[in-house]
Amino acid sequence: MGTAGQLIVRRYRLLRALGQGRTGLVWEGHDTLLDRPVAIREVLLPPNLSETARLRLVQRISREARQAERLHHPHIAAVYDVGEEGDTPFVVTELVPSRSLDGVVSGDGPLPPAEAARITRTVLSALTHAHAAGVRHGDVRPANVLLAHDGRVLLADFGMTVPATDPAFTRDPVPGGPPAGRGTETYLAPERAAGGPRTAAADLWSLGATLHLAVTGTPPPGQGPLEEVPGELRAVLTGLLAREPRRRIDAETADRLLAEIEPPSPPPPVRRGLSRARLVTGIAAAVLVACAVGGWAVGGWAGLRPGGENRAGAGAVASLTASAPASPLASSSATPSGSASGQPARRLKLKWHTSDAGWRAGVPRGWTREDLPYSTSWRSLDGGAAFTVEVTGQRGTDPLAALGEAEEILRPDARTYRKLRLRAVTGEHGPSADWEFTWTPRRASARDHLAKGVEYHQYRRVISTGTTTSVLTWTAPAADWDTLRPTLVRVLSLFQPPSLGATPSPA
């Protein structure tokens, strides 16, 4: 069994164990060659295997993982590599800060039909892509549907069918993991449970079983009517869960039925008429345009440049902001560059934090740091305000689409939600998007330090580079927003994703 700090195949370092199941351990790891975070599955082979049986299993695991490496889709958790250290196989995949679908249902209850349809249709798009490439998943279940913290929905564990379903693992569960007979078997199509091969139709049955749990909280019954299923989902679930593969609906039919239930996508943000030439006429002009469109300079171009406030002139930024029409996008008061009292708000002093993963941020001095498995947060002394950074090795993220999905996930858990902005912005690090909103949580959350009945104000930025996705989140009680806003402007302008060179002083 691996240990924290161990280097696997001279490249991947094990950092901390994230969980243990019947087939082994999942580690948070670091790719020392590409300098990026990864997830590493240590496949613990059943004891007492003959050498021939062990070689057979290792070869099958390696072959399936190599097939999964070919898949590149925005809703598939990428498989990066597979290798052996000693006699143990390791499968290296994308690290996705997320909650699994079964965890969400277990903790928060069944999903509304429209939300469940949206998630299922997204997973279906991933399966359709894999099937077209000749790859079958073989282990579609709620534990492998990930609702990422940045709003994405991903299907994970491609290439892991062997340890998930091989009889050797069923007979000899890993000590400390879940007992055999739970989990995977519940979501296997009837023909697969009877020993049949992996097929696209079998994956679709498993997807239907996953949807059943999402909307009812329980797996589908072995036989009989789907009495607990909401009426609008009964047709698609009846079609997906047909016991005979030839009677099962295909992916195209399932997608059409789910599309009828899924809520319509919000219209794309209106990009007001500015030509490319006008955007390069200078920093001051860019700030003025940003104020006219959004009411807040950081929503445009100047605030995205490290030190942009200094180069444009702090006085110029304040003057231009004050001259723009008052906008709820910038502040809850009529003085967007000041506090609620009308006095200029003072920016908090900042200090540098450089992550082991290579990103760098200017953060408020005196705030308490919290290192979580997938993120780093700084919290004010009174616990009300927080700044959180999450950086993953996800490539090709569409920032605006990711935030749009995150908004749909937030809505059921919020009341008095008010969107202030959700739009793409131009940044020097790569495609970016900003989402600003106020909301009142329906319930208190000790984990997130949210109090019931308190209105909060949040600004979230997603930055997509060629190798990483960064999510910056600033949250504060709405009553404190104006006071903290100048600090937020500076913090966002200073952030540097991994491997982008030096940055200016945060002071």
Secondary structure, DSSP 8 states (H G I E B T S, - for coil): ---TT-EETTTEEEEEEEEEETTEEEEEEEETTTTEEEEEEEE---TT--HHHHHHHHHHHHHHHHHHHT---TTB--EEEEEEETTEEEEEEE---EEEHHHHHHHH----HHHHHHHHHHHHHHHHHHHHTT---S---GGGEEEETTS-EEE--TT-HHHHH-HHHHHS--TTS--TTSSGGGGS-HHHHTT----HHHHHHHHHHHHHHHHHSS---SSS--TTS-GGGHHHHHHHT-SSGGGS--HHHHHHHHHHHS----------S--TGGGGS-HHHHHHHHHHHHS-GGGSSGGGSTTHHHHH-HHHHHHHHHHS---TTT-SSS-TTB-TTSSB-----EEEEE-TTS-EEEEETT-EEEE-SS-EEEE-TTSS-EEEEEEE---S--HHHHHHHHHHHHGGGEEEEEEEEEEEE--TTS-EEEEEEEEEESS-BTTTTB-TT--EEEEEEEEE-SS-EEEEEEEEEGGGHHHHHHHHHHHHHH-B-TT--------
